[in-house]
Amino acid sequence: QVQLVESGGGLVQAGGSLRLSCALSGRTLSRYRVNWFRQAPGKEREFVAGIIWGGGTTYYRDSVKGRFTISADSAKNTVHLQMNSLKPEDTVVYYCAASYAGNTYWGQGTQVTVSS
């Protein structure tokens, strides 16, 4: 069992930055892939970025490449999503999820609002 708690969402102007954090607790975290997803009302949840905890390999959706950076702080069991050059279309709820061996655990989500 893994527990995830997101933080760092809020209101920012277009072009600004936010850093989301996902604090994880549980056993054998180094085996997990941790992903950030986002979901707008009435739309499907979409992948944003991911990191393999043990090796550090990262993945991004095309629309955030060059703007978002995912990183893992092993000492604090936390995964960060640094979001720069934010756009109004980035306004959605962001979720982190940890996956391993067919199991996926989700956080509660954090709202990001980008004003134009």
Secondary structure, 3 states (H helix, E strand, C coil): CEEEEEECCEEEECCCCEEEEEEEEECCHHHCEEEEEEECCCCCCEEEEEEECCCCCEEECHHHCCCEEEEEEHHHCEEEEEECCCCHHHCEEEEEEEEECCEEEECCCEEEEEEC
